């Protein structure tokens, strides 16, 4: 009986195995998700709402690359930003930082990108962010430097504002100052760079910066002449260039009719300057580097491990207009020509700014002039201060400044 039960159990197992043969199925293949490249993008925290929709659009279109926003501490400099992020939006980069190695040269990435149209940018826009043929910043918005002026004071001198040069501007400012009374404070042009912009403007018109870098010596005759002119203008009041805080706020001088001209951007846009009908705006004469200034732009860290992916993001980002630029102003001009056209940007400018824009567009592009590096700017500034404060001769001041440069 026990043998029978054992046989019965074995038979059942055997029959069960025959009744349910192994199921033949294809081998299961588990798909391993592809890793995504993370690109960090740094901007100020209050700009996150502006850039997040663009980041989301990019992340949706490109599944293999994902951009993450990180906030910039306002106290961070370019070196710190480049250390902590792959890409970032910044204000115009100082010349000295282009030489420091923090930023990646974008030229090879531009050249390799067949969809990127460099001609969509005005040629002059890159002059201030190029060093030895390398592009370190992709412009986002530009500004056209302008000068505001007191129409009444200019009219009294017969000054011509239609074809303004640095020499004409400073001569007009000198003529304004000659009309002041003994007890009346009257100033010509407020140079908010301590006189340096005036020096650069005169040197630019003398074609100093179109020469080779070897020829750009501080002890050259044209530098001596420019420094002598500017120092004399400062001493007469034709150039108002206080080396410390002005005795009177600039806006007060403007309201009181005691200042003939000033850089428009030197005074906040919402400042009460009195009757706006009494004031005019003209394009600032060109400085070395072009008639346009880069207001904001995009950079790539030289330390990024994903340069091609980071460039894909920056190229994508550069085609999106800034949602914060309103109303239209020469202080915030889209860097891309196509954006200007699509938004009918010029037509939306105030009337006086439209005239400036039309004049600039009609002018022949000036001869390329290299942007002076930080050492050159410091040398010029120190030479001017040596003349004004230490009463050195211009020749002596430039000789010492050049000696300092040669030791660097």
C-alpha positions, 0 to 999 in steps of 0.5 A: 500500500505504501509503495502504491501511494508513492507510485501514485504521487510520482505519477501525479507529479509526472502527469502534472509536468507533462500537462504544463510544459515550460512556457517558451518566451523571449528573453526580457530586455531591461532598458537602462535609462540614458543618463542626462547631462546637467548644465547649471545656469547662474543668474540673480535670484530675482531673475529666476521667473524670467529664465525659468520658462526658457529653461523649461522649454529647453529641457522639454525639447532636449531630453539628453541635456537638462538645465538647472537654475542656480542663484548668483550672490550679488557679491560674487565676481566673475571668477566665483560665478565661473567656478560654481556654474557652467553658464551664466548671465552677467553684465559686461565683462571687464577687459582684465577678466578676458585675460584671466582664463576664467571664461571659455572661448566661444569661437570654436563652438560658434564655428561648429554650430551650423545653425548659429548665425553670427551675422545676426549680431551687429559687428560692433557688438563683439568688439568689447568682448573680444580678446586676441580673436577670442569671443568670451561673451555672447551678447544678450542686450546692448546699450547705446551710450548717450549724453543728455544736455541742457538745450539752453546752455548749448544754444548760447554757445552755438554748439552743433549737436548733429555731428558730435565728436569728443573734441566738439563736445569738450570745446562746447563745454569750455564755451559754456563755462566761459559764460559763467559769472564770478559768483555763479557755479557752472560746469561743462561736461560731467565725466563720471569716470574722473576724466578717463572717458574724455581722454579715451575719446580724444585718443580714439579720434586720434586713431591711437587704438587702431595701432598695433599693441606694441605701438600703444605706448603711454609716452607717445605724443598723442597721449601727452596731448590728450592728457594736457587737453583733459587736464586743462578742461578739468581745471577750468570746469569744462570737464566736471570730474570730481575725484571724490563725492561731488559737493552737490548732487549731479541731479541738483546741478542739472535742475539748477541749470549749472551743468551743460552735459552728462552721460545719460546713464550716470543719472538713474532714469527715475530721477527728477531733473526738472523740465524735460523739455529743457533737456536733449539727448544725443549719441555719445561720441564713440569710445574705443570698442565701438558705438555699442556697449554690451549691457548683458550677455551669456558666458561659459565657464572654462571649467565646464566638462560639457562645453558642447551641451552648454553651448547648445543651451546658450545658443537656444537662450540667445534666441529668446527675447528678454521679457523684462525689457519694457518700455523700449529704450536705447539702454536695453537694445536686443543684441540680435538684429532679427529680434529688433526687426521682429519686435519693431524695436526702433519704432517703439523708441521715444522720438528723440531716441529714434533720431539717434538710432537712425543716425547710428544706422546711417553712419559708416561703421567706424574703423576697428579700434582695440579695447584698451586693457586694464593696465592701459586704463590704469596707466592713463588714469594714474597719469591724469591724476599725477597731473591734476593732484601732484602737478606733474607735467604731462610728459613726466606723468606718462613717462612714469606710467609707461615705466610702471607698465614695462615692469608688469 
